[in-house]
Amino acid sequence: MRLEIADIQKIIPHRFPFLMIDRIVECQPNEKLVAIKNVSVNEHYFNGHFPGKKVMPGVLMIEAMAQAGCIYFYYSNNFQGKDLIYYLAKTEARFHHPVVPGDQLIIEVTTIKLLPKVGFVNCKAHVGEKLAAEATIGLSIKEI
């Protein structure tokens, strides 16, 4: 399954400038999801992080991974058609390689454990063959 930006916006409430996922290129519920974030020099955070050597902030890489995790959780638990609020329960992250303008961040999400209203996922973000960041993320939802 592939999802474009309009499909993503139906699932998670984030909008510009805080929507961090541009496309889902693969989604196999309960197995894995692969998402893309195109990192543009026009991103608002590059004005201050860091002006002389632009680097994507680690917290925004975690946010991109968490948003991909929410979409994975949505399809893995068959929440289609439901209006949900997502919460981050727990995050552990490691950063390995800087992400700079022009990079394409490829995010892979896999299951650690999924329950009806709570899930734990493993996320890895690559730029080409280089591992940029990895995180274990806990998610929970509330139906509104």
C-alpha positions in Angstrom: 0.0 0.0 0.0 1.2 3.5 -0.9 0.0 6.7 0.6 0.4 10.3 -0.7 0.3 13.4 1.4 -3.5 13.8 1.2 -4.0 10.3 2.5 -1.5 10.9 5.3 -3.4 14.0 6.4 -6.6 12.0 6.8 -4.8 9.8 9.4 -2.7 12.2 11.5 -3.7 15.7 12.4 -0.3 17.4 11.7 -0.1 20.1 9.0 2.6 22.4 7.7 5.1 23.2 9.1 4.9 20.2 11.4 3.9 17.4 9.1 7.1 15.4 8.7 6.1 12.6 6.4 5.9 13.2 2.6 4.9 9.7 1.4 4.4 6.2 2.5 6.0 3.9 0.0 5.2 0.6 1.7 2.7 -0.4 4.4 2.3 -4.0 5.4 0.1 -3.9 8.6 1.7 -5.8 11.5 4.9 -6.2 9.6 6.5 -2.9 8.5 6.0 0.5 7.0 8.4 2.6 5.0 8.0 6.4 4.8 9.9 9.2 3.1 10.7 12.7 4.4 12.3 14.9 1.8 14.6 17.4 3.6 14.5 20.7 1.9 16.7 23.8 2.5 13.4 25.7 2.8 12.5 24.0 6.1 11.8 26.7 8.6 14.1 25.2 11.3 17.2 25.6 9.1 17.1 29.3 9.7 18.5 28.7 13.2 19.8 25.1 13.2 22.6 25.9 12.3 22.9 28.9 10.0 26.5 28.1 8.9 26.1 24.3 8.8 22.4 23.3 8.4 21.5 20.1 10.3 18.1 18.6 10.8 17.4 18.7 14.6 17.3 15.2 16.2 14.0 15.9 17.8 12.4 16.4 14.4 13.8 13.1 13.2 12.1 11.5 16.2 8.9 13.4 15.3 9.1 12.0 11.7 9.6 8.5 13.0 6.7 9.0 15.5 4.4 10.2 12.7 5.3 7.2 10.6 4.7 5.0 13.7 1.2 6.5 14.1 0.3 5.6 10.5 1.7 2.1 11.0 -0.3 1.7 14.3 -3.5 3.0 12.5 -3.4 0.4 9.8 -2.1 -2.5 12.0 -5.0 -2.0 14.4 -7.7 -1.4 11.8 -8.5 2.1 13.0 -9.7 3.1 9.5 -12.5 5.7 9.6 -12.0 6.5 13.3 -11.0 10.0 14.5 -8.0 9.5 16.8 -5.6 11.6 19.0 -2.1 10.1 19.3 0.2 10.3 22.3 3.8 9.4 22.6 4.2 7.1 25.6 8.0 6.6 25.6 10.9 7.2 23.3 14.5 6.0 23.3 16.6 7.3 20.5 20.2 7.2 19.1 21.6 9.5 16.5 24.3 8.2 14.1 24.7 10.5 11.1 23.7 14.2 10.4 20.8 14.9 8.1 21.2 17.9 5.9 19.2 19.8 3.2 18.8 17.7 0.0 18.8 14.4 1.9 15.9 12.0 1.7 15.2 10.4 5.0 13.8 6.8 4.6 12.0 5.7 7.8 11.3 2.0 8.4 8.9 1.1 11.2 8.5 -2.5 12.6 6.5 -4.0 15.4 7.9 -4.6 18.9 4.4 -5.1 20.4 0.9 -4.0 19.4 -2.1 -4.0 21.7 -5.6 -2.5 21.0 -4.8 1.0 22.3 -1.0 0.9 22.9 1.9 0.0 20.7 5.6 -0.1 20.8 7.5 0.2 17.5 11.1 0.1 16.3 12.1 2.9 13.9 15.2 3.4 11.8 15.9 6.4 9.6 18.4 6.1 6.8 19.9 8.5 4.3 21.0 6.2 1.5 22.9 3.4 3.1 23.8 5.4 6.2 21.8 4.9 9.4 21.0 8.5 10.6 18.8 7.7 13.7 17.0 4.9 15.4 14.3 4.9 18.1 12.0 2.7 20.1 8.7 4.6 20.3 5.7 3.9 22.5 2.3 5.1 21.2 -1.2 5.3 22.6 -4.4 6.6 21.2 -7.7 8.0 22.3 -10.8 8.0 20.1 -12.6 11.3 19.8 
